Amino acid sequence: MSPLSTTDILIRQEAVFTEAASLLATLSSPTRLKLIHFLSQAPHTVEHLSTKARESLANTSLHLKRMLGEGVVTVSRLGQKREYTLHPALNHFWEHSQDFTFTLRPALSLNHDKDKSVLAWQHGLKNTIAMLKERKAILLDIRPSDEQTTASGLPDFILRQAINPLRSLTHKLPNNRPILVLCRGRLCGQSWLGTKQLRSKGFQAYRVEWSWQQLRPHIGKETT
């Protein structure tokens, strides 16, 4: 096999730039970013995604078709419905893209209001994981139940309860250690609501910005 010429390398380089631009263009839509936001939590049907993203079914289907064509999602049959799954590499990209966005546009952060110093958890990830494993804090996952894909096999310092019936869980929560309220990450306002709700009942509640995908590698495996 003859070595690549400079011309060959330049042609391949241009092909990479073109393909990369096509992939990035697939993500350059507010609606598709919303779909990525929800799919980063769990696989969903188009019907579920339409409701979560507050988009019409037709529009959601159209965007998913574009994403499927570029390979950023896969699809499988779930009975009579089709379930979409985010490509694993896009999970990492989504987290880093949020870092990029908030670095260049810090005013967009949900943490800019007057509640930040009161409600936001101030410890770093490493210290937080240590506190959880030493039972000095508890993690409360308040994502919707259809996003809590595997609820068994979790350590006892993690509790899962959707925010809507949260009041039914409060009597089981400890009031002598911090409760870290987790939702879909830094773009989810539900964790603010859950934290405020728990604070109103006298609990030491704090909002964490990490997503479950960021925490999961540090706290052990789930089982299905």
PyMOL CGO cylinders between C-alpha atoms (Angstrom):
from pymol import cmd
from pymol.cgo import CYLINDER

trace = [
    CYLINDER, 0.00, 0.00, 0.00, 1.44, 3.34, -1.05, 0.3, 1, 1, 1, 1, 1, 1,
    CYLINDER, 1.44, 3.34, -1.05, 1.76, 6.07, 1.60, 0.3, 1, 1, 1, 1, 1, 1,
    CYLINDER, 1.76, 6.07, 1.60, -0.79, 8.86, 1.68, 0.3, 1, 1, 1, 1, 1, 1,
    CYLINDER, -0.79, 8.86, 1.68, 0.17, 11.92, -0.25, 0.3, 1, 1, 1, 1, 1, 1,
    CYLINDER, 0.17, 11.92, -0.25, -0.24, 15.45, 1.04, 0.3, 1, 1, 1, 1, 1, 1,
    CYLINDER, -0.24, 15.45, 1.04, -3.22, 15.82, -1.28, 0.3, 1, 1, 1, 1, 1, 1,
    CYLINDER, -3.22, 15.82, -1.28, -4.83, 12.69, 0.15, 0.3, 1, 1, 1, 1, 1, 1,
    CYLINDER, -4.83, 12.69, 0.15, -4.41, 13.97, 3.70, 0.3, 1, 1, 1, 1, 1, 1,
    CYLINDER, -4.41, 13.97, 3.70, -5.89, 17.37, 2.82, 0.3, 1, 1, 1, 1, 1, 1,
    CYLINDER, -5.89, 17.37, 2.82, -8.89, 15.71, 1.16, 0.3, 1, 1, 1, 1, 1, 1,
    CYLINDER, -8.89, 15.71, 1.16, -9.49, 13.56, 4.25, 0.3, 1, 1, 1, 1, 1, 1,
    CYLINDER, -9.49, 13.56, 4.25, -9.08, 16.56, 6.49, 0.3, 1, 1, 1, 1, 1, 1,
    CYLINDER, -9.08, 16.56, 6.49, -11.72, 18.47, 4.56, 0.3, 1, 1, 1, 1, 1, 1,
    CYLINDER, -11.72, 18.47, 4.56, -14.03, 15.45, 4.79, 0.3, 1, 1, 1, 1, 1, 1,
    CYLINDER, -14.03, 15.45, 4.79, -13.63, 15.40, 8.59, 0.3, 1, 1, 1, 1, 1, 1,
    CYLINDER, -13.63, 15.40, 8.59, -14.40, 19.13, 8.84, 0.3, 1, 1, 1, 1, 1, 1,
    CYLINDER, -14.40, 19.13, 8.84, -17.49, 18.67, 6.68, 0.3, 1, 1, 1, 1, 1, 1,
    CYLINDER, -17.49, 18.67, 6.68, -18.77, 15.68, 8.65, 0.3, 1, 1, 1, 1, 1, 1,
    CYLINDER, -18.77, 15.68, 8.65, -18.06, 17.34, 12.00, 0.3, 1, 1, 1, 1, 1, 1,
    CYLINDER, -18.06, 17.34, 12.00, -19.99, 20.42, 10.87, 0.3, 1, 1, 1, 1, 1, 1,
    CYLINDER, -19.99, 20.42, 10.87, -22.92, 18.20, 9.88, 0.3, 1, 1, 1, 1, 1, 1,
    CYLINDER, -22.92, 18.20, 9.88, -22.95, 16.53, 13.30, 0.3, 1, 1, 1, 1, 1, 1,
    CYLINDER, -22.95, 16.53, 13.30, -22.71, 19.84, 15.15, 0.3, 1, 1, 1, 1, 1, 1,
    CYLINDER, -22.71, 19.84, 15.15, -25.48, 21.29, 12.99, 0.3, 1, 1, 1, 1, 1, 1,
    CYLINDER, -25.48, 21.29, 12.99, -27.68, 18.43, 14.18, 0.3, 1, 1, 1, 1, 1, 1,
    CYLINDER, -27.68, 18.43, 14.18, -27.25, 19.74, 17.72, 0.3, 1, 1, 1, 1, 1, 1,
    CYLINDER, -27.25, 19.74, 17.72, -27.73, 23.41, 16.85, 0.3, 1, 1, 1, 1, 1, 1,
    CYLINDER, -27.73, 23.41, 16.85, -31.43, 23.54, 17.60, 0.3, 1, 1, 1, 1, 1, 1,
    CYLINDER, -31.43, 23.54, 17.60, -33.07, 24.51, 20.92, 0.3, 1, 1, 1, 1, 1, 1,
    CYLINDER, -33.07, 24.51, 20.92, -35.63, 21.75, 20.48, 0.3, 1, 1, 1, 1, 1, 1,
    CYLINDER, -35.63, 21.75, 20.48, -33.03, 19.09, 19.77, 0.3, 1, 1, 1, 1, 1, 1,
    CYLINDER, -33.03, 19.09, 19.77, -30.99, 20.25, 22.77, 0.3, 1, 1, 1, 1, 1, 1,
    CYLINDER, -30.99, 20.25, 22.77, -34.11, 19.82, 24.91, 0.3, 1, 1, 1, 1, 1, 1,
    CYLINDER, -34.11, 19.82, 24.91, -34.51, 16.29, 23.58, 0.3, 1, 1, 1, 1, 1, 1,
    CYLINDER, -34.51, 16.29, 23.58, -30.86, 15.58, 24.40, 0.3, 1, 1, 1, 1, 1, 1,
    CYLINDER, -30.86, 15.58, 24.40, -31.44, 16.99, 27.89, 0.3, 1, 1, 1, 1, 1, 1,
    CYLINDER, -31.44, 16.99, 27.89, -34.20, 14.47, 28.56, 0.3, 1, 1, 1, 1, 1, 1,
    CYLINDER, -34.20, 14.47, 28.56, -32.61, 11.56, 26.70, 0.3, 1, 1, 1, 1, 1, 1,
    CYLINDER, -32.61, 11.56, 26.70, -29.45, 12.02, 28.76, 0.3, 1, 1, 1, 1, 1, 1,
    CYLINDER, -29.45, 12.02, 28.76, -31.48, 10.70, 31.70, 0.3, 1, 1, 1, 1, 1, 1,
    CYLINDER, -31.48, 10.70, 31.70, -33.10, 7.65, 30.13, 0.3, 1, 1, 1, 1, 1, 1,
    CYLINDER, -33.10, 7.65, 30.13, -34.47, 6.29, 26.85, 0.3, 1, 1, 1, 1, 1, 1,
    CYLINDER, -34.47, 6.29, 26.85, -37.90, 7.66, 25.94, 0.3, 1, 1, 1, 1, 1, 1,
    CYLINDER, -37.90, 7.66, 25.94, -40.62, 7.19, 23.38, 0.3, 1, 1, 1, 1, 1, 1,
    CYLINDER, -40.62, 7.19, 23.38, -41.50, 10.04, 21.08, 0.3, 1, 1, 1, 1, 1, 1,
    CYLINDER, -41.50, 10.04, 21.08, -44.75, 10.50, 23.03, 0.3, 1, 1, 1, 1, 1, 1,
    CYLINDER, -44.75, 10.50, 23.03, -42.91, 10.94, 26.32, 0.3, 1, 1, 1, 1, 1, 1,
    CYLINDER, -42.91, 10.94, 26.32, -40.37, 13.28, 24.75, 0.3, 1, 1, 1, 1, 1, 1,
    CYLINDER, -40.37, 13.28, 24.75, -43.10, 15.36, 23.17, 0.3, 1, 1, 1, 1, 1, 1,
    CYLINDER, -43.10, 15.36, 23.17, -44.73, 15.88, 26.58, 0.3, 1, 1, 1, 1, 1, 1,
    CYLINDER, -44.73, 15.88, 26.58, -41.49, 16.56, 28.43, 0.3, 1, 1, 1, 1, 1, 1,
    CYLINDER, -41.49, 16.56, 28.43, -40.18, 19.00, 25.84, 0.3, 1, 1, 1, 1, 1, 1,
    CYLINDER, -40.18, 19.00, 25.84, -43.60, 20.65, 25.40, 0.3, 1, 1, 1, 1, 1, 1,
    CYLINDER, -43.60, 20.65, 25.40, -43.40, 20.19, 21.67, 0.3, 1, 1, 1, 1, 1, 1,
    CYLINDER, -43.40, 20.19, 21.67, -45.98, 18.79, 19.28, 0.3, 1, 1, 1, 1, 1, 1,
    CYLINDER, -45.98, 18.79, 19.28, -45.74, 15.11, 18.47, 0.3, 1, 1, 1, 1, 1, 1,
    CYLINDER, -45.74, 15.11, 18.47, -45.13, 15.89, 14.80, 0.3, 1, 1, 1, 1, 1, 1,
    CYLINDER, -45.13, 15.89, 14.80, -42.33, 18.35, 15.55, 0.3, 1, 1, 1, 1, 1, 1,
    CYLINDER, -42.33, 18.35, 15.55, -40.70, 16.00, 18.04, 0.3, 1, 1, 1, 1, 1, 1,
    CYLINDER, -40.70, 16.00, 18.04, -40.80, 13.17, 15.50, 0.3, 1, 1, 1, 1, 1, 1,
    CYLINDER, -40.80, 13.17, 15.50, -39.23, 15.41, 12.87, 0.3, 1, 1, 1, 1, 1, 1,
    CYLINDER, -39.23, 15.41, 12.87, -36.33, 16.35, 15.11, 0.3, 1, 1, 1, 1, 1, 1,
    CYLINDER, -36.33, 16.35, 15.11, -35.76, 12.75, 16.20, 0.3, 1, 1, 1, 1, 1, 1,
    CYLINDER, -35.76, 12.75, 16.20, -35.68, 11.69, 12.55, 0.3, 1, 1, 1, 1, 1, 1,
    CYLINDER, -35.68, 11.69, 12.55, -32.88, 14.18, 11.92, 0.3, 1, 1, 1, 1, 1, 1,
    CYLINDER, -32.88, 14.18, 11.92, -30.99, 12.97, 15.01, 0.3, 1, 1, 1, 1, 1, 1,
    CYLINDER, -30.99, 12.97, 15.01, -31.46, 9.35, 14.00, 0.3, 1, 1, 1, 1, 1, 1,
    CYLINDER, -31.46, 9.35, 14.00, -30.14, 10.05, 10.52, 0.3, 1, 1, 1, 1, 1, 1,
    CYLINDER, -30.14, 10.05, 10.52, -26.92, 11.45, 11.99, 0.3, 1, 1, 1, 1, 1, 1,
    CYLINDER, -26.92, 11.45, 11.99, -26.55, 8.55, 14.42, 0.3, 1, 1, 1, 1, 1, 1,
    CYLINDER, -26.55, 8.55, 14.42, -26.74, 10.60, 17.61, 0.3, 1, 1, 1, 1, 1, 1,
    CYLINDER, -26.74, 10.60, 17.61, -29.70, 8.50, 18.76, 0.3, 1, 1, 1, 1, 1, 1,
    CYLINDER, -29.70, 8.50, 18.76, -30.74, 4.91, 18.18, 0.3, 1, 1, 1, 1, 1, 1,
    CYLINDER, -30.74, 4.91, 18.18, -34.26, 3.51, 18.12, 0.3, 1, 1, 1, 1, 1, 1,
    CYLINDER, -34.26, 3.51, 18.12, -35.79, 0.23, 19.23, 0.3, 1, 1, 1, 1, 1, 1,
    CYLINDER, -35.79, 0.23, 19.23, -39.28, -1.23, 19.38, 0.3, 1, 1, 1, 1, 1, 1,
    CYLINDER, -39.28, -1.23, 19.38, -41.17, -1.01, 22.67, 0.3, 1, 1, 1, 1, 1, 1,
    CYLINDER, -41.17, -1.01, 22.67, -44.38, -2.88, 21.95, 0.3, 1, 1, 1, 1, 1, 1,
    CYLINDER, -44.38, -2.88, 21.95, -46.23, -0.77, 19.42, 0.3, 1, 1, 1, 1, 1, 1,
    CYLINDER, -46.23, -0.77, 19.42, -44.02, 2.25, 20.11, 0.3, 1, 1, 1, 1, 1, 1,
    CYLINDER, -44.02, 2.25, 20.11, -40.49, 3.31, 19.27, 0.3, 1, 1, 1, 1, 1, 1,
    CYLINDER, -40.49, 3.31, 19.27, -38.04, 4.14, 22.04, 0.3, 1, 1, 1, 1, 1, 1,
    CYLINDER, -38.04, 4.14, 22.04, -35.07, 6.45, 21.45, 0.3, 1, 1, 1, 1, 1, 1,
    CYLINDER, -35.07, 6.45, 21.45, -31.71, 6.17, 23.19, 0.3, 1, 1, 1, 1, 1, 1,
    CYLINDER, -31.71, 6.17, 23.19, -28.95, 8.77, 23.21, 0.3, 1, 1, 1, 1, 1, 1,
    CYLINDER, -28.95, 8.77, 23.21, -25.56, 7.71, 21.87, 0.3, 1, 1, 1, 1, 1, 1,
    CYLINDER, -25.56, 7.71, 21.87, -23.25, 7.29, 24.92, 0.3, 1, 1, 1, 1, 1, 1,
    CYLINDER, -23.25, 7.29, 24.92, -20.66, 9.69, 23.47, 0.3, 1, 1, 1, 1, 1, 1,
    CYLINDER, -20.66, 9.69, 23.47, -23.29, 12.41, 23.31, 0.3, 1, 1, 1, 1, 1, 1,
    CYLINDER, -23.29, 12.41, 23.31, -23.87, 12.14, 27.07, 0.3, 1, 1, 1, 1, 1, 1,
    CYLINDER, -23.87, 12.14, 27.07, -20.29, 13.28, 27.64, 0.3, 1, 1, 1, 1, 1, 1,
    CYLINDER, -20.29, 13.28, 27.64, -20.52, 15.91, 24.94, 0.3, 1, 1, 1, 1, 1, 1,
    CYLINDER, -20.52, 15.91, 24.94, -23.70, 17.31, 26.49, 0.3, 1, 1, 1, 1, 1, 1,
    CYLINDER, -23.70, 17.31, 26.49, -22.04, 17.77, 29.90, 0.3, 1, 1, 1, 1, 1, 1,
    CYLINDER, -22.04, 17.77, 29.90, -19.00, 19.46, 28.34, 0.3, 1, 1, 1, 1, 1, 1,
    CYLINDER, -19.00, 19.46, 28.34, -21.16, 21.67, 26.14, 0.3, 1, 1, 1, 1, 1, 1,
    CYLINDER, -21.16, 21.67, 26.14, -22.89, 22.97, 29.27, 0.3, 1, 1, 1, 1, 1, 1,
    CYLINDER, -22.89, 22.97, 29.27, -19.46, 23.75, 30.75, 0.3, 1, 1, 1, 1, 1, 1,
    CYLINDER, -19.46, 23.75, 30.75, -18.62, 25.63, 27.56, 0.3, 1, 1, 1, 1, 1, 1,
    CYLINDER, -18.62, 25.63, 27.56, -21.91, 27.53, 27.50, 0.3, 1, 1, 1, 1, 1, 1,
    CYLINDER, -21.91, 27.53, 27.50, -21.80, 28.65, 31.12, 0.3, 1, 1, 1, 1, 1, 1,
    CYLINDER, -21.80, 28.65, 31.12, -18.13, 29.59, 30.90, 0.3, 1, 1, 1, 1, 1, 1,
    CYLINDER, -18.13, 29.59, 30.90, -18.86, 31.97, 28.02, 0.3, 1, 1, 1, 1, 1, 1,
    CYLINDER, -18.86, 31.97, 28.02, -22.34, 32.97, 29.25, 0.3, 1, 1, 1, 1, 1, 1,
    CYLINDER, -22.34, 32.97, 29.25, -22.26, 32.72, 33.07, 0.3, 1, 1, 1, 1, 1, 1,
    CYLINDER, -22.26, 32.72, 33.07, -25.41, 34.83, 33.40, 0.3, 1, 1, 1, 1, 1, 1,
    CYLINDER, -25.41, 34.83, 33.40, -27.41, 31.95, 31.89, 0.3, 1, 1, 1, 1, 1, 1,
    CYLINDER, -27.41, 31.95, 31.89, -26.85, 29.76, 34.95, 0.3, 1, 1, 1, 1, 1, 1,
    CYLINDER, -26.85, 29.76, 34.95, -29.94, 28.94, 37.01, 0.3, 1, 1, 1, 1, 1, 1,
    CYLINDER, -29.94, 28.94, 37.01, -27.82, 29.72, 40.07, 0.3, 1, 1, 1, 1, 1, 1,
    CYLINDER, -27.82, 29.72, 40.07, -27.76, 33.47, 39.56, 0.3, 1, 1, 1, 1, 1, 1,
    CYLINDER, -27.76, 33.47, 39.56, -30.68, 34.39, 41.81, 0.3, 1, 1, 1, 1, 1, 1,
    CYLINDER, -30.68, 34.39, 41.81, -30.72, 35.40, 45.46, 0.3, 1, 1, 1, 1, 1, 1,
    CYLINDER, -30.72, 35.40, 45.46, -31.23, 31.81, 46.63, 0.3, 1, 1, 1, 1, 1, 1,
    CYLINDER, -31.23, 31.81, 46.63, -27.84, 30.63, 45.37, 0.3, 1, 1, 1, 1, 1, 1,
    CYLINDER, -27.84, 30.63, 45.37, -25.88, 31.05, 48.60, 0.3, 1, 1, 1, 1, 1, 1,
    CYLINDER, -25.88, 31.05, 48.60, -28.69, 29.54, 50.65, 0.3, 1, 1, 1, 1, 1, 1,
    CYLINDER, -28.69, 29.54, 50.65, -29.91, 26.64, 48.53, 0.3, 1, 1, 1, 1, 1, 1,
    CYLINDER, -29.91, 26.64, 48.53, -26.90, 25.57, 46.46, 0.3, 1, 1, 1, 1, 1, 1,
    CYLINDER, -26.90, 25.57, 46.46, -24.56, 22.87, 47.77, 0.3, 1, 1, 1, 1, 1, 1,
    CYLINDER, -24.56, 22.87, 47.77, -21.08, 24.36, 48.05, 0.3, 1, 1, 1, 1, 1, 1,
    CYLINDER, -21.08, 24.36, 48.05, -18.88, 21.26, 48.38, 0.3, 1, 1, 1, 1, 1, 1,
    CYLINDER, -18.88, 21.26, 48.38, -16.94, 19.73, 45.51, 0.3, 1, 1, 1, 1, 1, 1,
    CYLINDER, -16.94, 19.73, 45.51, -17.71, 16.35, 43.97, 0.3, 1, 1, 1, 1, 1, 1,
    CYLINDER, -17.71, 16.35, 43.97, -14.90, 14.40, 45.69, 0.3, 1, 1, 1, 1, 1, 1,
    CYLINDER, -14.90, 14.40, 45.69, -15.78, 15.73, 49.13, 0.3, 1, 1, 1, 1, 1, 1,
    CYLINDER, -15.78, 15.73, 49.13, -19.49, 15.15, 48.52, 0.3, 1, 1, 1, 1, 1, 1,
    CYLINDER, -19.49, 15.15, 48.52, -18.98, 11.51, 47.52, 0.3, 1, 1, 1, 1, 1, 1,
    CYLINDER, -18.98, 11.51, 47.52, -16.94, 10.96, 50.68, 0.3, 1, 1, 1, 1, 1, 1,
    CYLINDER, -16.94, 10.96, 50.68, -19.68, 12.52, 52.82, 0.3, 1, 1, 1, 1, 1, 1,
    CYLINDER, -19.68, 12.52, 52.82, -22.32, 10.32, 51.19, 0.3, 1, 1, 1, 1, 1, 1,
    CYLINDER, -22.32, 10.32, 51.19, -20.31, 7.14, 51.71, 0.3, 1, 1, 1, 1, 1, 1,
    CYLINDER, -20.31, 7.14, 51.71, -19.67, 8.09, 55.34, 0.3, 1, 1, 1, 1, 1, 1,
    CYLINDER, -19.67, 8.09, 55.34, -23.45, 8.65, 55.77, 0.3, 1, 1, 1, 1, 1, 1,
    CYLINDER, -23.45, 8.65, 55.77, -22.84, 12.30, 56.64, 0.3, 1, 1, 1, 1, 1, 1,
    CYLINDER, -22.84, 12.30, 56.64, -25.30, 13.33, 53.90, 0.3, 1, 1, 1, 1, 1, 1,
    CYLINDER, -25.30, 13.33, 53.90, -28.06, 11.73, 51.86, 0.3, 1, 1, 1, 1, 1, 1,
    CYLINDER, -28.06, 11.73, 51.86, -28.77, 12.06, 48.13, 0.3, 1, 1, 1, 1, 1, 1,
    CYLINDER, -28.77, 12.06, 48.13, -32.40, 12.49, 47.11, 0.3, 1, 1, 1, 1, 1, 1,
    CYLINDER, -32.40, 12.49, 47.11, -33.08, 11.85, 43.43, 0.3, 1, 1, 1, 1, 1, 1,
    CYLINDER, -33.08, 11.85, 43.43, -36.34, 13.63, 42.51, 0.3, 1, 1, 1, 1, 1, 1,
    CYLINDER, -36.34, 13.63, 42.51, -36.35, 12.98, 38.78, 0.3, 1, 1, 1, 1, 1, 1,
    CYLINDER, -36.35, 12.98, 38.78, -39.59, 11.62, 37.30, 0.3, 1, 1, 1, 1, 1, 1,
    CYLINDER, -39.59, 11.62, 37.30, -39.97, 7.88, 37.87, 0.3, 1, 1, 1, 1, 1, 1,
    CYLINDER, -39.97, 7.88, 37.87, -39.59, 7.10, 34.14, 0.3, 1, 1, 1, 1, 1, 1,
    CYLINDER, -39.59, 7.10, 34.14, -36.09, 8.59, 34.26, 0.3, 1, 1, 1, 1, 1, 1,
    CYLINDER, -36.09, 8.59, 34.26, -35.03, 6.59, 37.31, 0.3, 1, 1, 1, 1, 1, 1,
    CYLINDER, -35.03, 6.59, 37.31, -34.35, 3.59, 35.14, 0.3, 1, 1, 1, 1, 1, 1,
    CYLINDER, -34.35, 3.59, 35.14, -32.90, 1.18, 37.70, 0.3, 1, 1, 1, 1, 1, 1,
    CYLINDER, -32.90, 1.18, 37.70, -34.01, 1.83, 41.24, 0.3, 1, 1, 1, 1, 1, 1,
    CYLINDER, -34.01, 1.83, 41.24, -32.78, -1.39, 42.86, 0.3, 1, 1, 1, 1, 1, 1,
    CYLINDER, -32.78, -1.39, 42.86, -29.27, -2.08, 44.12, 0.3, 1, 1, 1, 1, 1, 1,
    CYLINDER, -29.27, -2.08, 44.12, -28.65, 1.50, 45.23, 0.3, 1, 1, 1, 1, 1, 1,
    CYLINDER, -28.65, 1.50, 45.23, -26.61, 2.31, 48.36, 0.3, 1, 1, 1, 1, 1, 1,
    CYLINDER, -26.61, 2.31, 48.36, -28.72, 3.29, 51.36, 0.3, 1, 1, 1, 1, 1, 1,
    CYLINDER, -28.72, 3.29, 51.36, -27.46, 6.88, 51.21, 0.3, 1, 1, 1, 1, 1, 1,
    CYLINDER, -27.46, 6.88, 51.21, -29.48, 7.37, 48.01, 0.3, 1, 1, 1, 1, 1, 1,
    CYLINDER, -29.48, 7.37, 48.01, -33.25, 7.77, 47.99, 0.3, 1, 1, 1, 1, 1, 1,
    CYLINDER, -33.25, 7.77, 47.99, -35.44, 8.13, 44.93, 0.3, 1, 1, 1, 1, 1, 1,
    CYLINDER, -35.44, 8.13, 44.93, -38.76, 9.91, 44.89, 0.3, 1, 1, 1, 1, 1, 1,
    CYLINDER, -38.76, 9.91, 44.89, -40.40, 11.95, 42.12, 0.3, 1, 1, 1, 1, 1, 1,
    CYLINDER, -40.40, 11.95, 42.12, -41.03, 15.55, 43.16, 0.3, 1, 1, 1, 1, 1, 1,
    CYLINDER, -41.03, 15.55, 43.16, -44.83, 15.49, 42.78, 0.3, 1, 1, 1, 1, 1, 1,
    CYLINDER, -44.83, 15.49, 42.78, -45.54, 13.13, 45.71, 0.3, 1, 1, 1, 1, 1, 1,
    CYLINDER, -45.54, 13.13, 45.71, -42.45, 14.32, 47.62, 0.3, 1, 1, 1, 1, 1, 1,
    CYLINDER, -42.45, 14.32, 47.62, -44.48, 15.20, 50.69, 0.3, 1, 1, 1, 1, 1, 1,
    CYLINDER, -44.48, 15.20, 50.69, -45.23, 11.50, 51.25, 0.3, 1, 1, 1, 1, 1, 1,
    CYLINDER, -45.23, 11.50, 51.25, -41.50, 10.86, 51.73, 0.3, 1, 1, 1, 1, 1, 1,
    CYLINDER, -41.50, 10.86, 51.73, -40.58, 13.69, 54.07, 0.3, 1, 1, 1, 1, 1, 1,
    CYLINDER, -40.58, 13.69, 54.07, -41.31, 11.78, 57.28, 0.3, 1, 1, 1, 1, 1, 1,
    CYLINDER, -41.31, 11.78, 57.28, -38.65, 9.23, 56.26, 0.3, 1, 1, 1, 1, 1, 1,
    CYLINDER, -38.65, 9.23, 56.26, -35.90, 11.78, 55.69, 0.3, 1, 1, 1, 1, 1, 1,
    CYLINDER, -35.90, 11.78, 55.69, -33.28, 12.51, 58.35, 0.3, 1, 1, 1, 1, 1, 1,
    CYLINDER, -33.28, 12.51, 58.35, -33.28, 15.98, 59.86, 0.3, 1, 1, 1, 1, 1, 1,
    CYLINDER, -33.28, 15.98, 59.86, -29.79, 15.72, 61.34, 0.3, 1, 1, 1, 1, 1, 1,
    CYLINDER, -29.79, 15.72, 61.34, -27.74, 15.70, 58.13, 0.3, 1, 1, 1, 1, 1, 1,
    CYLINDER, -27.74, 15.70, 58.13, -27.77, 17.46, 54.75, 0.3, 1, 1, 1, 1, 1, 1,
    CYLINDER, -27.77, 17.46, 54.75, -30.18, 16.24, 52.07, 0.3, 1, 1, 1, 1, 1, 1,
    CYLINDER, -30.18, 16.24, 52.07, -28.73, 16.78, 48.59, 0.3, 1, 1, 1, 1, 1, 1,
    CYLINDER, -28.73, 16.78, 48.59, -31.48, 17.21, 46.02, 0.3, 1, 1, 1, 1, 1, 1,
    CYLINDER, -31.48, 17.21, 46.02, -30.62, 15.85, 42.60, 0.3, 1, 1, 1, 1, 1, 1,
    CYLINDER, -30.62, 15.85, 42.60, -32.59, 16.29, 39.39, 0.3, 1, 1, 1, 1, 1, 1,
    CYLINDER, -32.59, 16.29, 39.39, -31.39, 16.42, 35.75, 0.3, 1, 1, 1, 1, 1, 1,
    CYLINDER, -31.39, 16.42, 35.75, -28.31, 18.52, 36.40, 0.3, 1, 1, 1, 1, 1, 1,
    CYLINDER, -28.31, 18.52, 36.40, -27.62, 22.21, 36.23, 0.3, 1, 1, 1, 1, 1, 1,
    CYLINDER, -27.62, 22.21, 36.23, -30.40, 22.97, 33.74, 0.3, 1, 1, 1, 1, 1, 1,
    CYLINDER, -30.40, 22.97, 33.74, -33.18, 21.49, 35.86, 0.3, 1, 1, 1, 1, 1, 1,
    CYLINDER, -33.18, 21.49, 35.86, -35.30, 23.86, 37.92, 0.3, 1, 1, 1, 1, 1, 1,
    CYLINDER, -35.30, 23.86, 37.92, -37.12, 21.02, 39.70, 0.3, 1, 1, 1, 1, 1, 1,
    CYLINDER, -37.12, 21.02, 39.70, -34.23, 20.65, 42.13, 0.3, 1, 1, 1, 1, 1, 1,
    CYLINDER, -34.23, 20.65, 42.13, -34.77, 24.27, 43.24, 0.3, 1, 1, 1, 1, 1, 1,
    CYLINDER, -34.77, 24.27, 43.24, -38.45, 23.54, 43.87, 0.3, 1, 1, 1, 1, 1, 1,
    CYLINDER, -38.45, 23.54, 43.87, -37.70, 20.33, 45.74, 0.3, 1, 1, 1, 1, 1, 1,
    CYLINDER, -37.70, 20.33, 45.74, -35.04, 22.02, 47.85, 0.3, 1, 1, 1, 1, 1, 1,
    CYLINDER, -35.04, 22.02, 47.85, -37.35, 24.90, 48.76, 0.3, 1, 1, 1, 1, 1, 1,
    CYLINDER, -37.35, 24.90, 48.76, -40.13, 22.47, 49.60, 0.3, 1, 1, 1, 1, 1, 1,
    CYLINDER, -40.13, 22.47, 49.60, -37.90, 20.51, 51.96, 0.3, 1, 1, 1, 1, 1, 1,
    CYLINDER, -37.90, 20.51, 51.96, -36.51, 23.67, 53.51, 0.3, 1, 1, 1, 1, 1, 1,
    CYLINDER, -36.51, 23.67, 53.51, -40.06, 24.81, 54.27, 0.3, 1, 1, 1, 1, 1, 1,
    CYLINDER, -40.06, 24.81, 54.27, -40.51, 21.58, 56.26, 0.3, 1, 1, 1, 1, 1, 1,
    CYLINDER, -40.51, 21.58, 56.26, -37.37, 22.17, 58.30, 0.3, 1, 1, 1, 1, 1, 1,
    CYLINDER, -37.37, 22.17, 58.30, -34.92, 19.88, 56.49, 0.3, 1, 1, 1, 1, 1, 1,
    CYLINDER, -34.92, 19.88, 56.49, -31.28, 20.74, 55.72, 0.3, 1, 1, 1, 1, 1, 1,
    CYLINDER, -31.28, 20.74, 55.72, -31.81, 20.56, 51.97, 0.3, 1, 1, 1, 1, 1, 1,
    CYLINDER, -31.81, 20.56, 51.97, -29.42, 21.72, 49.24, 0.3, 1, 1, 1, 1, 1, 1,
    CYLINDER, -29.42, 21.72, 49.24, -29.56, 21.65, 45.47, 0.3, 1, 1, 1, 1, 1, 1,
    CYLINDER, -29.56, 21.65, 45.47, -26.75, 19.87, 43.61, 0.3, 1, 1, 1, 1, 1, 1,
    CYLINDER, -26.75, 19.87, 43.61, -25.92, 20.67, 39.99, 0.3, 1, 1, 1, 1, 1, 1,
    CYLINDER, -25.92, 20.67, 39.99, -24.41, 17.33, 39.05, 0.3, 1, 1, 1, 1, 1, 1,
    CYLINDER, -24.41, 17.33, 39.05, -26.38, 14.95, 36.89, 0.3, 1, 1, 1, 1, 1, 1,
    CYLINDER, -26.38, 14.95, 36.89, -26.91, 11.30, 37.75, 0.3, 1, 1, 1, 1, 1, 1,
    CYLINDER, -26.91, 11.30, 37.75, -24.52, 10.40, 34.92, 0.3, 1, 1, 1, 1, 1, 1,
    CYLINDER, -24.52, 10.40, 34.92, -21.77, 12.41, 36.62, 0.3, 1, 1, 1, 1, 1, 1,
    CYLINDER, -21.77, 12.41, 36.62, -22.38, 10.86, 40.05, 0.3, 1, 1, 1, 1, 1, 1,
    CYLINDER, -22.38, 10.86, 40.05, -23.04, 7.25, 39.06, 0.3, 1, 1, 1, 1, 1, 1,
    CYLINDER, -23.04, 7.25, 39.06, -19.40, 6.19, 38.40, 0.3, 1, 1, 1, 1, 1, 1,
    CYLINDER, -19.40, 6.19, 38.40, -18.47, 7.25, 41.95, 0.3, 1, 1, 1, 1, 1, 1,
    CYLINDER, -18.47, 7.25, 41.95, -21.20, 5.60, 43.98, 0.3, 1, 1, 1, 1, 1, 1,
    CYLINDER, -21.20, 5.60, 43.98, -21.40, 2.02, 42.74, 0.3, 1, 1, 1, 1, 1, 1,
    CYLINDER, -21.40, 2.02, 42.74, -23.38, 0.18, 40.14, 0.3, 1, 1, 1, 1, 1, 1,
    CYLINDER, -23.38, 0.18, 40.14, -27.13, -0.09, 39.84, 0.3, 1, 1, 1, 1, 1, 1,
    CYLINDER, -27.13, -0.09, 39.84, -28.82, -3.37, 39.11, 0.3, 1, 1, 1, 1, 1, 1,
    CYLINDER, -28.82, -3.37, 39.11, -31.84, -3.87, 36.94, 0.3, 1, 1, 1, 1, 1, 1,
]
cmd.load_cgo(trace, "trace")
